[in-house]
Structures are given as C-alpha cells and as structure tokens.
Amino acid sequence: MKHLPPTYITVHAAATYPSMDIGVKDIQQWHLDRGWSDIGYHWVIRRDGTLERGRPEYRVGAHVGSNNTGNIGICMAGGLKEGTKDTPEDNFTKEQYTTLTKFLTKKIKEYPGVKLMGHNDFSRYTKRGCPCFNQHVYFDWLRASMNALYKPHDWYDQFKFDWHRSSPDAWNIPDNFYEAVDKQ
C-alpha cells in the first residue's frame, strides 16, 4: 500500500499536562529514548497554536500501531488532567483548535476523501482517551463548517466560533443573505 495520498489523518493528544509547553523536539526525544528511529507524528501543535513539522509526510509514521501506512498523524500538546497519571481532559487551547481546524481544512482539500480519525477510533485503541476530546462532534462541526453555504471568512477562529459551544447553524447570517441568493 502506498503511504500517500493518505487514507486517514489521525488526531492525537500528547498526554501531557496543560502546564507543559512541549513540541516536536521534546516528543522526538521521548520517541528516540524508546528506541524509535524518529518522532512518530508528522505534525505537532504546541499550546500557543504553533504548528511544528515532525516526521516528513512521505515517510510512514509511528503513531497508530499497525495502521500507520496511509495515515498522517498530528498531535496536540496537552490532554492530561493536571496532577493525574492517566486522566484524559480536553484542556487544549483555542489557539490549538484554530490551528487544528486550519490544518485539517487544508489537508481535506489536498487529499479529498481522506478520513478523519481520533487515535481511539482504531480498534486496538478504543479504550484509550486519546485524543482526549470528543473528536466525532468536532469532525462533524468541521465538515458542516466547510460545507456551509454562508460562512464568515474567519469561521475556523476558535476565539469567535468555538466548536464546543456553537454550530455553523448558529452563525449570524445577515438578514438579507437569503434574499441576495434568491436574486441570483
């Protein structure tokens, strides 16, 4: 099976505390310490929303066991409740969600038909908390947003349109929008 174009894009959490500002270099060192050849993820989103390149996309990743071929992995720093050992928590920043939304939107356009997955969507990993948020609701919001007839130019901005609290149906569509569409 060819690795690119991908069949999947898988979202992960780093299982780190929100107080930990980690990035590619940190995760790469953790993976090298485990005997891996490189960082397992292709991309990492830091707490401030910075997108960092990990393993090149043309190389098979090491992030979903036997499902790495044809699978691009993106990991967000965070996901673990502060002070616990293994309690998943949606503690990602708005900047991280904005970056994730922009990234996935670009990749969906680049690779039409790609399936969005969370780490725990793969059968061997269903009991894991990763990616530590309700990815199904988020993916539905993302698809609806991308397909919306009318959307603000900054619809991906989590400071304005937080997917946790709103849906594209709740956007403030101008009163005369539908009249303008009917006239076309």
GROMACS elastic network, one bead per residue, 0.5 to 0.9 nm:
[ bonds ]
;  ai    aj funct       b0    kb
    1     4     6  0.89810   500
    1    69     6  0.71590   500
    1    70     6  0.75331   500
    2     5     6  0.74103   500
    2     6     6  0.81581   500
    2    69     6  0.72106   500
    2    70     6  0.65273   500
    3     6     6  0.59532   500
    3     7     6  0.83138   500
    3    57     6  0.85822   500
    3    58     6  0.68345   500
    3    59     6  0.74227   500
    3    60     6  0.63828   500
    3    68     6  0.84011   500
    3    69     6  0.51133   500
    3    71     6  0.70719   500
    3    72     6  0.88543   500
    4     7     6  0.79808   500
    4    57     6  0.79552   500
    4    58     6  0.65463   500
    4    59     6  0.88853   500
    4    69     6  0.84276   500
    4    70     6  0.58381   500
    4    71     6  0.82013   500
    4    72     6  0.89473   500
    5    58     6  0.89646   500
    5    70     6  0.67482   500
    5    71     6  0.87669   500
    5   111     6  0.65198   500
    5   114     6  0.83698   500
    6     9     6  0.71549   500
    6    69     6  0.78754   500
    6    71     6  0.53086   500
    6    72     6  0.66482   500
    6   111     6  0.72231   500
    6   114     6  0.64488   500
    6   115     6  0.86140   500
    7    69     6  0.85109   500
    7    70     6  0.51328   500
    7    71     6  0.60331   500
    7    72     6  0.84945   500
    7   111     6  0.86057   500
    7   113     6  0.76054   500
    7   114     6  0.50922   500
    7   115     6  0.61482   500
    7   116     6  0.88453   500
    8    68     6  0.89903   500
    8    70     6  0.63312   500
    8    72     6  0.63928   500
    8    73     6  0.85309   500
    8   113     6  0.89501   500
    8   114     6  0.53770   500
    8   116     6  0.58486   500
    8   117     6  0.66727   500
    9    70     6  0.84792   500
    9    71     6  0.54825   500
    9    73     6  0.59233   500
    9    74     6  0.74797   500
    9   104     6  0.82683   500
    9   107     6  0.84770   500
    9   114     6  0.68964   500
    9   115     6  0.62856   500
    9   116     6  0.51244   500
    9   117     6  0.60679   500
    9   118     6  0.83473   500
   10    63     6  0.85255   500
   10    64     6  0.82891   500
   10    71     6  0.67748   500
   10    72     6  0.61524   500
   10    74     6  0.62626   500
   10    75     6  0.84052   500
   10   115     6  0.84024   500
   10   116     6  0.60923   500
   10   118     6  0.52796   500
   10   119     6  0.60862   500
   10   121     6  0.88950   500
   11    72     6  0.86921   500
   11    73     6  0.61617   500
   11    74     6  0.51167   500
   11    75     6  0.58822   500
   11    76     6  0.77321   500
   11   100     6  0.89943   500
   11   116     6  0.77481   500
   11   117     6  0.62488   500
   11   119     6  0.61831   500
   11   130     6  0.82289   500
   11   131     6  0.61668   500
   11   135     6  0.83323   500
   12    15     6  0.87219   500
   12    41     6  0.88437   500
   12    63     6  0.84027   500
   12    73     6  0.72117   500
   12    74     6  0.60289   500
   12    76     6  0.62272   500
   12    77     6  0.88329   500
   12    79     6  0.89749   500
   12   118     6  0.63692   500
   12   119     6  0.57365   500
   12   120     6  0.87890   500
   12   130     6  0.57684   500
   12   132     6  0.79520   500
   13    16     6  0.78111   500
   13    74     6  0.84841   500
   13    75     6  0.52788   500
   13    77     6  0.60995   500
   13    78     6  0.61470   500
   13    79     6  0.54479   500
   13    80     6  0.83128   500
   13   119     6  0.85033   500
   13   129     6  0.87039   500
   13   130     6  0.55540   500
   13   132     6  0.63523   500
   13   133     6  0.88762   500
   14    17     6  0.87979   500
   14    22     6  0.88145   500
   14    27     6  0.81675   500
   14    44     6  0.88739   500
   14    75     6  0.61043   500
   14    76     6  0.59410   500
   14    77     6  0.50134   500
   14    78     6  0.56633   500
   14    79     6  0.65343   500
   14    80     6  0.81201   500
   14   130     6  0.82367   500
   14   131     6  0.82143   500
   15    76     6  0.88192   500
   15    77     6  0.72801   500
   15    78     6  0.56457   500
   15    79     6  0.50223   500
   15    81     6  0.86887   500
   15    86     6  0.78514   500
   15    87     6  0.88855   500
   15    88     6  0.74662   500
   15   130     6  0.76606   500
   15   131     6  0.85180   500
   15   132     6  0.82883   500
   16    19     6  0.82077   500
   16    20     6  0.64987   500
   16    21     6  0.88409   500
   16    22     6  0.82864   500
   16    77     6  0.63508   500
   16    79     6  0.59561   500
   16    80     6  0.51842   500
   16    81     6  0.80964   500
   16    82     6  0.83064   500
   17    20     6  0.54417   500
   17    21     6  0.86066   500
   17    77     6  0.80734   500
   17    78     6  0.51997   500
   17    79     6  0.66230   500
   17    80     6  0.50427   500
   17    81     6  0.60822   500
   17    82     6  0.51430   500
   17    83     6  0.77060   500
   17    84     6  0.86820   500
   17    91     6  0.84353   500
   18    21     6  0.75250   500
   18    47     6  0.77411   500
   18    77     6  0.76707   500
   18    78     6  0.50908   500
   18    79     6  0.72550   500
   18    80     6  0.72296   500
   18    81     6  0.75484   500
   18    82     6  0.66886   500
   18    91     6  0.64370   500
   18    92     6  0.74575   500
   18    93     6  0.88570   500
   19    47     6  0.89799   500
   19    78     6  0.81802   500
   19    82     6  0.76355   500
   20    47     6  0.82807   500
   20    77     6  0.78392   500
   20    78     6  0.73554   500
   21    46     6  0.67075   500
   21    47     6  0.61110   500
   21    48     6  0.84238   500
   21    77     6  0.72428   500
   21    78     6  0.84075   500
   22    25     6  0.78824   500
   22    26     6  0.59169   500
   22    27     6  0.74267   500
   22    46     6  0.63603   500
   22    47     6  0.77051   500
   22    77     6  0.62881   500
   22    78     6  0.85623   500
   23    26     6  0.55473   500
   23    27     6  0.63968   500
   23    28     6  0.85240   500
   23    44     6  0.63836   500
   23    45     6  0.71910   500
   23    46     6  0.56529   500
   23    47     6  0.86518   500
   23    50     6  0.89240   500
   23    51     6  0.89365   500
   23    52     6  0.72126   500
   23    76     6  0.88498   500
   23    77     6  0.71320   500
   24    27     6  0.52702   500
   24    28     6  0.57849   500
   24    29     6  0.84709   500
   24    39     6  0.75127   500
   24    41     6  0.86198   500
   24    43     6  0.77866   500
   24    44     6  0.61074   500
   24    45     6  0.86068   500
   24    46     6  0.85526   500
   24    52     6  0.63830   500
   24    53     6  0.71955   500
   24    54     6  0.59447   500
   25    28     6  0.50592   500
   25    29     6  0.61686   500
   25    30     6  0.87255   500
   25    39     6  0.84086   500
   25    54     6  0.85056   500
   26    29     6  0.52480   500
   26    30     6  0.63946   500
   26    31     6  0.87875   500
   27    30     6  0.50088   500
   27    31     6  0.61848   500
   27    32     6  0.85464   500
   27    39     6  0.63967   500
   27    40     6  0.84343   500
   27    41     6  0.87541   500
   27    44     6  0.88936   500
   28    31     6  0.51359   500
   28    32     6  0.60761   500
   28    33     6  0.85146   500
   28    36     6  0.89464   500
   28    38     6  0.60472   500
   28    40     6  0.75385   500
   28    41     6  0.87244   500
   28    54     6  0.79438   500
   29    32     6  0.50018   500
   29    33     6  0.60126   500
   29    34     6  0.86249   500
   29    38     6  0.82111   500
   29    39     6  0.75274   500
   30    33     6  0.51084   500
   30    34     6  0.64908   500
   30    36     6  0.89639   500
   30    39     6  0.80588   500
   31    34     6  0.50643   500
   31    35     6  0.66650   500
   31    36     6  0.54815   500
   31    37     6  0.77747   500
   31    38     6  0.65276   500
   31    39     6  0.56131   500
   31    40     6  0.70367   500
   32    35     6  0.50695   500
   32    37     6  0.62061   500
   32    38     6  0.59965   500
   32    39     6  0.71181   500
   33    36     6  0.72712   500
   35    38     6  0.87189   500
   36    39     6  0.73890   500
   36    40     6  0.79217   500
   36    62     6  0.84567   500
   37    40     6  0.84847   500
   38    41     6  0.88160   500
   38    54     6  0.85596   500
   38    55     6  0.69974   500
   38    61     6  0.89421   500
   38    62     6  0.86272   500
   39    42     6  0.77372   500
   39    54     6  0.63477   500
   39    55     6  0.60494   500
   39    61     6  0.80395   500
   39    62     6  0.75734   500
   40    54     6  0.77696   500
   40    55     6  0.66992   500
   40    60     6  0.86532   500
   40    61     6  0.51198   500
   40    63     6  0.53178   500
   40    73     6  0.77865   500
   41    44     6  0.70868   500
   41    53     6  0.86216   500
   41    54     6  0.58845   500
   41    55     6  0.59779   500
   41    56     6  0.88408   500
   41    61     6  0.59038   500
   41    62     6  0.65547   500
   41    63     6  0.60971   500
   41    72     6  0.75096   500
   41    74     6  0.58532   500
   41    75     6  0.66604   500
   42    52     6  0.86828   500
   42    53     6  0.61551   500
   42    56     6  0.59113   500
   42    57     6  0.58710   500
   42    59     6  0.85985   500
   42    60     6  0.88748   500
   42    61     6  0.66771   500
   42    72     6  0.62352   500
   42    73     6  0.52821   500
   42    74     6  0.59434   500
   42    75     6  0.82186   500
   43    51     6  0.68993   500
   43    52     6  0.57175   500
   43    55     6  0.72171   500
   43    56     6  0.85920   500
   43    57     6  0.87013   500
   43    72     6  0.82796   500
   43    73     6  0.64703   500
   43    75     6  0.62514   500
   43    76     6  0.86148   500
   44    50     6  0.81579   500
   44    51     6  0.58426   500
   44    52     6  0.51738   500
   44    53     6  0.65542   500
   44    54     6  0.67567   500
   44    73     6  0.86092   500
   44    74     6  0.56046   500
   44    76     6  0.57175   500
   44    77     6  0.72754   500
   45    48     6  0.79773   500
   45    49     6  0.57226   500
   45    50     6  0.55873   500
   45    52     6  0.62669   500
   45    74     6  0.75649   500
   45    75     6  0.62138   500
   45    77     6  0.62114   500
   45    96     6  0.62426   500
   45    99     6  0.73636   500
   45   100     6  0.75523   500
   46    49     6  0.52830   500
   46    50     6  0.52500   500
   46    51     6  0.65787   500
   46    52     6  0.76369   500
   46    75     6  0.87798   500
   46    76     6  0.63668   500
   46    77     6  0.54021   500
   46    78     6  0.85228   500
   46    95     6  0.89015   500
   46    96     6  0.69325   500
   47    50     6  0.73360   500
   47    76     6  0.76828   500
   47    77     6  0.59979   500
   47    78     6  0.74523   500
   47    92     6  0.71462   500
   47    93     6  0.63097   500
   47    94     6  0.89873   500
   47    95     6  0.72686   500
   47    96     6  0.61847   500
   48    93     6  0.73530   500
   48    94     6  0.86325   500
   48    95     6  0.57995   500
   48    96     6  0.65739   500
   49    76     6  0.89436   500
   49    93     6  0.76548   500
   49    94     6  0.79450   500
   49    97     6  0.76004   500
   49    98     6  0.73213   500
   49    99     6  0.56988   500
   49   100     6  0.82853   500
   50    95     6  0.81652   500
   50    96     6  0.76126   500
   50    99     6  0.73864   500
   51    96     6  0.86226   500
   51    99     6  0.70302   500
   51   100     6  0.85735   500
   51   103     6  0.86535   500
   53    56     6  0.73081   500
   54    57     6  0.84849   500
   54    74     6  0.88967   500
   55    58     6  0.84286   500
   55    59     6  0.68479   500
   55    60     6  0.83374   500
   55    61     6  0.69147   500
   56    59     6  0.55808   500
   56    60     6  0.83400   500
   56    61     6  0.84639   500
   57    60     6  0.71670   500
   57    61     6  0.78074   500
   57    71     6  0.89168   500
   57    72     6  0.66057   500
   57    73     6  0.87615   500
   58    61     6  0.89069   500
   59    69     6  0.87979   500
   60    68     6  0.61036   500
   60    69     6  0.55457   500
   60    70     6  0.73434   500
   60    71     6  0.74480   500
   60    72     6  0.79667   500
   61    64     6  0.81868   500
   61    68     6  0.55909   500
   61    69     6  0.72700   500
   61    70     6  0.89156   500
   61    71     6  0.72699   500
   61    72     6  0.69199   500
   61    73     6  0.69099   500
   62    65     6  0.67174   500
   62    66     6  0.87285   500
   62    67     6  0.87614   500
   62    68     6  0.60746   500
   62    73     6  0.82629   500
   63    66     6  0.89312   500
   63    67     6  0.81824   500
   63    68     6  0.65319   500
   63    71     6  0.88197   500
   63    72     6  0.87791   500
   63    73     6  0.64648   500
   63   119     6  0.82622   500
   64    67     6  0.52883   500
   64    68     6  0.55713   500
   64    71     6  0.84236   500
   64    73     6  0.83142   500
   64   119     6  0.68052   500
   64   122     6  0.77824   500
   64   124     6  0.88307   500
   64   125     6  0.83079   500
   65    68     6  0.64240   500
   65   124     6  0.83310   500
   66    69     6  0.78809   500
   67    70     6  0.77880   500
   67    71     6  0.70359   500
   67   122     6  0.81089   500
   68    71     6  0.51377   500
   68    72     6  0.76462   500
   68    73     6  0.83947   500
   69    72     6  0.83999   500
   74   100     6  0.86307   500
   75   131     6  0.82664   500
   76    79     6  0.78212   500
   76    92     6  0.76025   500
   76    96     6  0.71799   500
   76   100     6  0.84292   500
   76   131     6  0.82511   500
   77    92     6  0.75459   500
   77    96     6  0.85677   500
   78    81     6  0.84105   500
   78    89     6  0.82807   500
   78    90     6  0.81279   500
   78    91     6  0.64899   500
   78    92     6  0.61651   500
   78    93     6  0.89681   500
   78   132     6  0.87265   500
   79    87     6  0.84065   500
   79    88     6  0.56056   500
   79    89     6  0.50321   500
   79    90     6  0.56513   500
   79    91     6  0.57658   500
   79    92     6  0.67276   500
   79   129     6  0.86542   500
   79   130     6  0.76523   500
   79   131     6  0.71204   500
   79   132     6  0.53257   500
   79   133     6  0.79299   500
   80    83     6  0.84932   500
   80    84     6  0.72793   500
   80    85     6  0.77640   500
   80    86     6  0.66181   500
   80    87     6  0.57269   500
   80    89     6  0.52932   500
   80    90     6  0.78370   500
   80    91     6  0.75595   500
   80   132     6  0.76646   500
   81    84     6  0.57588   500
   81    85     6  0.80407   500
   81    86     6  0.76708   500
   81    87     6  0.55343   500
   81    88     6  0.59629   500
   81    89     6  0.52675   500
   81    90     6  0.82908   500
   81    91     6  0.76014   500
   82    85     6  0.85191   500
   82    87     6  0.85929   500
   82    89     6  0.88196   500
   84    87     6  0.59738   500
   84    88     6  0.89809   500
   86   129     6  0.87103   500
   87   129     6  0.79700   500
   88    91     6  0.88883   500
   88   128     6  0.87526   500
   88   129     6  0.55708   500
   88   130     6  0.73279   500
   88   131     6  0.83279   500
   88   132     6  0.52060   500
   88   133     6  0.81736   500
   89    92     6  0.84449   500
   89   129     6  0.84013   500
   89   132     6  0.54788   500
   89   133     6  0.69597   500
   90    93     6  0.89452   500
   90   131     6  0.85282   500
   90   132     6  0.54474   500
   90   134     6  0.83260   500
   91   132     6  0.83565   500
   91   133     6  0.84895   500
   92    95     6  0.82165   500
   92    96     6  0.62757   500
   92    97     6  0.71672   500
   92   133     6  0.87360   500
   93    96     6  0.51275   500
   93    97     6  0.65013   500
   93    98     6  0.86791   500
   93   158     6  0.89277   500
   94    97     6  0.51062   500
   94    98     6  0.60991   500
   94    99     6  0.85941   500
   94   157     6  0.80952   500
   94   158     6  0.52508   500
   94   159     6  0.62163   500
   94   162     6  0.76938   500
   95    98     6  0.50870   500
   95    99     6  0.62180   500
   95   100     6  0.85676   500
   95   157     6  0.81957   500
   95   158     6  0.70026   500
   95   159     6  0.78944   500
   96    99     6  0.51428   500
   96   100     6  0.60408   500
   96   101     6  0.85381   500
   96   158     6  0.86684   500
   97   101     6  0.59900   500
   97   102     6  0.85293   500
   97   156     6  0.84011   500
   97   157     6  0.81511   500
   97   158     6  0.63029   500
   97   162     6  0.85309   500
   97   163     6  0.88503   500
   98   101     6  0.51877   500
   98   102     6  0.62551   500
   98   103     6  0.85620   500
   98   156     6  0.57730   500
   98   157     6  0.52291   500
   98   158     6  0.52361   500
   98   159     6  0.80589   500
   98   162     6  0.89794   500
   99   102     6  0.51537   500
   99   103     6  0.59811   500
   99   104     6  0.85203   500
   99   156     6  0.83623   500
   99   157     6  0.85427   500
  100   103     6  0.50378   500
  100   104     6  0.59975   500
  100   105     6  0.83731   500
  101   104     6  0.52836   500
  101   105     6  0.59691   500
  101   106     6  0.85234   500
  101   142     6  0.71507   500
  101   156     6  0.58882   500
  101   157     6  0.82661   500
  101   158     6  0.87231   500
  102   105     6  0.51831   500
  102   106     6  0.62003   500
  102   107     6  0.86790   500
  102   156     6  0.64927   500
  102   157     6  0.87220   500
  103   106     6  0.52540   500
  103   107     6  0.62195   500
  103   108     6  0.86288   500
  104   108     6  0.59238   500
  104   109     6  0.84983   500
  104   116     6  0.84572   500
  104   142     6  0.85551   500
  105   108     6  0.52363   500
  105   109     6  0.63563   500
  105   110     6  0.86226   500
  105   142     6  0.79187   500
  105   143     6  0.88146   500
  105   146     6  0.74796   500
  105   156     6  0.89708   500
  106   109     6  0.52691   500
  106   110     6  0.61223   500
  106   111     6  0.85730   500
  107   111     6  0.57703   500
  107   112     6  0.80727   500
  107   114     6  0.82562   500
  108   111     6  0.51092   500
  108   112     6  0.54059   500
  108   113     6  0.72596   500
  108   114     6  0.63520   500
  108   115     6  0.85553   500
  108   116     6  0.88253   500
  109   112     6  0.56197   500
  109   113     6  0.88975   500
  111   114     6  0.57749   500
  112   115     6  0.89488   500
  116   135     6  0.89374   500
  116   139     6  0.71295   500
  117   120     6  0.80199   500
  117   121     6  0.59939   500
  117   122     6  0.79560   500
  117   135     6  0.76960   500
  117   136     6  0.83772   500
  117   139     6  0.85407   500
  118   121     6  0.52386   500
  118   122     6  0.76837   500
  118   130     6  0.69698   500
  118   131     6  0.57701   500
  118   132     6  0.89799   500
  118   134     6  0.89143   500
  118   135     6  0.62671   500
  118   136     6  0.82423   500
  119   122     6  0.61772   500
  119   125     6  0.66477   500
  119   126     6  0.79205   500
  119   128     6  0.78389   500
  119   129     6  0.83555   500
  119   130     6  0.56154   500
  119   131     6  0.60162   500
  120   123     6  0.73022   500
  120   124     6  0.78777   500
  120   127     6  0.67612   500
  120   128     6  0.56971   500
  120   129     6  0.67130   500
  120   130     6  0.58360   500
  120   131     6  0.70750   500
  121   124     6  0.85905   500
  121   125     6  0.69419   500
  121   126     6  0.59861   500
  122   125     6  0.55187   500
  122   126     6  0.62875   500
  123   126     6  0.55904   500
  123   127     6  0.88938   500
  124   127     6  0.80866   500
  125   128     6  0.54751   500
  125   129     6  0.86452   500
  125   130     6  0.84766   500
  126   129     6  0.79163   500
  126   130     6  0.88730   500
  127   130     6  0.88054   500
  128   131     6  0.82821   500
  128   132     6  0.86224   500
  129   132     6  0.51074   500
  129   133     6  0.80149   500
  130   133     6  0.76070   500
  131   134     6  0.79657   500
  131   135     6  0.73212   500
  132   135     6  0.82214   500
  133   136     6  0.87777   500
  133   138     6  0.84371   500
  134   137     6  0.57238   500
  134   138     6  0.64858   500
  134   139     6  0.88048   500
  135   139     6  0.58478   500
  135   140     6  0.83995   500
  136   139     6  0.51309   500
  136   140     6  0.61233   500
  136   141     6  0.85325   500
  137   140     6  0.51581   500
  137   141     6  0.61535   500
  137   142     6  0.86053   500
  137   163     6  0.82593   500
  137   164     6  0.84069   500
  138   141     6  0.50170   500
  138   142     6  0.60918   500
  138   143     6  0.86643   500
  138   163     6  0.64892   500
  138   164     6  0.77926   500
  139   143     6  0.61567   500
  139   144     6  0.85226   500
  140   143     6  0.52196   500
  140   144     6  0.60883   500
  140   145     6  0.84314   500
  141   144     6  0.51678   500
  141   145     6  0.59522   500
  141   146     6  0.85218   500
  141   163     6  0.65011   500
  141   166     6  0.87372   500
  141   167     6  0.63548   500
  141   168     6  0.71803   500
  142   145     6  0.50747   500
  142   146     6  0.60935   500
  142   147     6  0.85890   500
  142   156     6  0.84933   500
  142   163     6  0.83018   500
  142   168     6  0.89499   500
  143   146     6  0.51278   500
  143   147     6  0.61465   500
  143   148     6  0.84903   500
  144   147     6  0.51645   500
  144   148     6  0.58936   500
  144   167     6  0.82191   500
  144   168     6  0.66468   500
  144   169     6  0.87488   500
  145   148     6  0.51691   500
  145   149     6  0.87952   500
  145   150     6  0.89801   500
  145   151     6  0.72274   500
  145   155     6  0.74060   500
  145   156     6  0.82692   500
  145   167     6  0.79787   500
  145   168     6  0.56151   500
  145   169     6  0.88599   500
  146   149     6  0.87002   500
  146   151     6  0.83489   500
  146   155     6  0.89136   500
  147   150     6  0.87120   500
  147   151     6  0.89282   500
  148   151     6  0.60744   500
  148   168     6  0.71749   500
  148   169     6  0.86295   500
  150   171     6  0.88703   500
  150   173     6  0.73126   500
  150   177     6  0.84405   500
  151   154     6  0.80493   500
  151   155     6  0.62729   500
  151   168     6  0.76545   500
  151   171     6  0.75458   500
  151   173     6  0.80222   500
  152   155     6  0.51085   500
  152   156     6  0.87739   500
  152   171     6  0.81228   500
  152   172     6  0.88833   500
  152   173     6  0.87367   500
  153   156     6  0.82667   500
  154   157     6  0.55658   500
  154   160     6  0.82388   500
  154   161     6  0.86395   500
  155   158     6  0.79386   500
  155   160     6  0.76360   500
  155   161     6  0.63179   500
  155   168     6  0.85206   500
  156   159     6  0.88458   500
  156   160     6  0.83239   500
  156   161     6  0.69313   500
  156   162     6  0.85580   500
  157   160     6  0.56370   500
  157   161     6  0.59608   500
  157   162     6  0.75683   500
  158   163     6  0.71815   500
  159   162     6  0.63514   500
  161   164     6  0.87043   500
  161   165     6  0.79245   500
  161   166     6  0.65505   500
  161   167     6  0.79456   500
  161   168     6  0.83897   500
  161   171     6  0.82456   500
  162   165     6  0.56568   500
  162   166     6  0.60721   500
  162   167     6  0.83012   500
  163   166     6  0.53015   500
  163   167     6  0.63110   500
  163   168     6  0.86849   500
  164   167     6  0.83460   500
  166   169     6  0.79915   500
  166   170     6  0.62610   500
  166   171     6  0.80713   500
  167   170     6  0.54215   500
  167   171     6  0.72377   500
  168   171     6  0.54136   500
  169   172     6  0.84851   500
  169   173     6  0.89438   500
  170   173     6  0.83410   500
  172   175     6  0.86872   500
  173   176     6  0.84002   500
  173   177     6  0.67736   500
  173   178     6  0.88477   500
  174   177     6  0.52680   500
  174   178     6  0.82646   500
  175   178     6  0.73277   500
  175   179     6  0.81384   500
  176   179     6  0.51715   500
  176   180     6  0.61804   500
  176   181     6  0.87442   500
  177   180     6  0.51693   500
  177   181     6  0.63399   500
  177   182     6  0.87451   500
  178   182     6  0.61021   500
  178   183     6  0.86712   500
  179   182     6  0.50853   500
  179   183     6  0.63683   500
  180   183     6  0.52867   500
  180   184     6  0.68357   500
  181   184     6  0.54703   500
